[in-house]
C-alpha cells in the first residue's frame, strides 16, 4: 500500500482527537465536558478495535492484501484512544485519587471491565514492532495478539454495563464483534478442514505409491516360468 494512503488513514484517525481539542477550546463539549471526552474516547477505542479485527476477514473476503499493512496503525490508534479514555478517568474524573480508583475497580463491574480491557491492550501495543515478532517468534506473537479479541469483548461488556438503560449503541458493537468472531471461527475451521483433507490426500498417495511399488516387485515372480 502506498505511503499516501497510509498518510490519509493516519490523518483521518487523528480526526476525533483533533475535534475534541477544537471543541474544548471553543466551549463545544456541552454542560459536562468530562463525560463528553470520556464517551468520545471510549467509543473511538472500540471503533478502532473493530477496524483492527476486521482487517483479516476483509483481506480474505476481497483478496486485498494491502489492507494488512494498515492493521498495526489501526491497532495503535485503538491503544491511543484507549489511553486517552483511561487518562481522562485518572486525571479529569478522579484527580489522581488512586485509593478511590482502586476501590472503583474492585467494586464497580463496568470499571473493572474497562480497566481489564485497557490492560489487555498494553502488551499488544508494546509488541507491535517487527523486532517483537522476531524476538517472540511468529506463532507466539500471533497467540499473544489474539488478546485483541478478548480486549474487544471485555470492552463491549464495559460499554454495555456502563449505559445500563439504553443499550442500543453497545448492542451494535456486540453484533459487529460477534460477526468478526464468527468469521475468525469459520476461517479457523476451514483451515483445519483443508489441512486435514491435504493430509488425507498425502496418505492416500503414499498408500497408492506403496501398493504400486509392491506390485512391481512381485510382478517378476508371477510371470517367471520353469
C-alpha positions in Angstrom: 0.0 0.0 0.0 1.3 3.5 -0.9 2.5 5.9 1.7 -0.1 8.4 0.5 -2.9 6.0 1.5 -1.3 5.4 4.9 -0.9 9.1 5.4 -4.5 9.7 4.6 -5.6 7.0 7.1 -3.3 8.4 9.7 -4.7 11.9 9.3 -8.3 10.6 9.4 -7.5 8.6 12.5 -6.4 11.8 14.3 -9.7 13.5 13.4 -11.6 12.5 16.5 -8.9 13.8 18.9 -8.5 17.0 16.8 -12.2 17.6 17.1 -12.1 17.1 20.8 -9.3 19.7 21.2 -11.2 22.1 19.0 -14.4 21.6 20.8 -12.7 22.0 24.2 -11.2 25.3 23.1 -14.4 26.6 21.6 -16.5 25.5 24.5 -18.5 23.0 22.4 -18.3 20.0 24.8 -21.6 20.7 26.4 -22.6 21.0 30.1 -20.4 18.1 31.2 -17.2 18.2 29.1 -15.5 15.4 31.1 -18.4 13.0 30.3 -18.2 14.0 26.7 -14.5 13.4 26.4 -14.9 10.1 28.2 -17.6 9.0 25.9 -15.9 10.0 22.7 -12.5 8.5 23.6 -14.1 5.2 24.7 -16.3 5.0 21.6 -13.4 5.6 19.3 -11.3 2.9 21.2 -14.0 0.4 20.3 -14.3 1.6 16.8 -10.6 1.2 16.1 -10.5 -2.2 17.8 -13.3 -3.3 15.5 -11.5 -1.9 12.5 -8.3 -3.7 13.5 -10.1 -7.0 13.9 -11.9 -6.5 10.6 -8.6 -6.4 8.6 -8.0 -10.1 8.2 -11.6 -11.0 7.3 -11.6 -8.1 4.8 -8.4 -9.4 3.2 -9.7 -13.0 2.9 -13.1 -11.8 1.6 -11.8 -9.4 -1.0 -8.3 -10.6 -1.7 -7.0 -7.1 -0.9 -3.7 -8.0 0.7 -2.5 -4.4 1.0 -5.1 -3.7 3.8 -2.9 -5.8 6.2 -0.3 -3.0 6.2 -2.9 -0.8 8.0 -3.6 -3.3 10.9 -0.7 -2.1 13.0 -1.6 1.5 12.6 -5.3 0.9 13.4 -4.3 -1.2 16.5 -2.0 1.5 17.8 -4.8 4.1 17.3 -7.1 1.8 19.3 -4.5 1.9 22.1 -4.0 5.6 21.7 -7.7 6.4 22.2 -7.9 3.8 25.0 -5.1 5.6 26.7 -6.9 8.9 26.4 -10.0 7.3 27.7 -8.1 5.9 30.7 -6.2 9.1 31.4 -9.5 11.1 31.2 -10.8 8.9 34.1 -7.5 9.1 36.1 -6.8 12.9 35.6 -10.0 14.7 34.9 -12.5 12.5 36.7 -10.6 11.1 39.7 -7.9 13.8 40.0 -5.2 11.1 40.7 -7.1 9.7 43.7 -5.6 6.3 43.4 -7.2 4.9 46.5 -10.7 5.8 45.2 -9.8 4.4 41.8 -8.7 1.1 43.2 -12.0 0.9 45.1 -13.9 1.7 41.9 -12.0 -1.0 40.0 -12.8 -3.6 42.7 -16.5 -2.6 43.4 -17.9 -1.3 40.1 -18.2 -4.0 37.4 -18.2 -1.7 34.4 -15.0 0.0 35.6 -13.4 -3.5 36.3 -14.2 -4.5 32.8 -12.9 -1.3 31.3 -9.7 -1.5 33.3 -9.2 -5.1 32.2 -9.8 -4.3 28.5 -7.2 -1.5 28.6 -4.7 -3.6 30.5 -5.0 -6.3 27.8 -4.2 -3.7 25.1 -0.9 -2.8 26.7 1.2 -5.9 25.7 -0.3 -5.7 22.2 1.0 -2.1 21.8 4.4 -3.0 23.3 4.9 -5.9 20.9 3.6 -4.3 17.8 7.0 -3.9 16.2 8.8 -6.2 13.7 11.5 -6.7 16.3 9.0 -8.1 18.7 7.8 -10.6 16.1 11.3 -11.8 15.6 12.0 -12.0 19.3 8.8 -13.8 20.2 8.6 -15.9 17.0 5.6 -15.7 14.6 3.5 -18.4 16.4 3.9 -17.0 19.9 3.3 -13.4 18.6 0.1 -14.4 16.9 -1.1 -16.2 20.1 -0.4 -13.1 22.1 -2.2 -10.8 19.7 -5.3 -12.9 20.0 -5.8 -10.9 23.2 -7.2 -8.2 20.9 -10.4 -10.3 20.6 -10.5 -10.6 24.4 -9.9 -6.9 24.9 -12.7 -6.0 22.4 -15.1 -8.4 24.0 -14.4 -7.0 27.5 -14.6 -3.5 26.1 -18.1 -4.2 24.7 -19.1 -5.6 28.1 -17.7 -2.5 29.8 -19.8 -0.3 27.4 -22.9 -2.4 27.9 -22.7 -2.3 31.7 -21.9 1.5 31.6 -25.0 2.6 29.8 -27.4 0.3 31.7 -30.7 1.7 30.2 -30.3 2.4 26.5 -28.1 -0.4 25.2 -28.7 0.4 21.5 -25.1 1.5 20.8 -23.2 -1.2 22.8 -25.5 -3.8 21.2 -24.4 -2.6 17.7 -20.8 -3.2 18.7 -21.7 -6.6 20.2 -23.2 -7.6 16.9 -20.2 -6.4 14.9 -17.9 -8.2 17.3 -20.0 -11.4 17.0 -19.7 -11.3 13.2 -15.9 -10.8 13.4 -15.5 -13.6 15.9 -17.8 -15.8 13.7 -15.6 -15.0 10.7 -12.5 -16.0 12.6 -14.0 -19.2 13.8 -15.1 -20.1 10.3 -11.7 -19.4 8.8 -10.0 -21.4 11.5 -12.4 -24.3 10.9 -11.9 -24.1 7.1 -8.1 -24.0 7.6 -8.2 -27.1 9.8 -10.5 -28.8 7.4 -8.3 -28.1 4.4 -5.2 -29.2 6.3 -6.9 -32.5 7.3 -8.0 -33.0 3.7 -4.5 -32.4 2.5 -3.1 -34.8 5.0 -5.6 -37.4 3.9 -4.6 -36.9 0.2 -0.9 -37.3 1.1 -1.6 -40.5 3.0 -3.7 -41.9 0.1 -1.0 -41.0 -2.3 1.6 -42.7 -0.2 -0.5 -45.7 0.1 -1.1 -45.9 -3.6 2.7 -45.5 -4.2 3.5 -48.3 -1.7 1.0 -50.6 -3.4 2.3 -49.9 -6.9 5.9 -50.4 -5.7 5.0 -53.7 -4.1 3.2 -54.8 -7.3 6.2 -54.0 -9.4 8.4 -56.1 -7.0 6.1 -59.1 -7.1 5.4 -59.0 -10.8 8.5 -60.9 -12.0 7.7 -63.7 -9.6 4.3 -64.2 -11.0 5.4 -64.1 -14.7 8.7 -66.1 -14.4 8.4 -69.7 -15.7 10.5 -73.0 -15.4 
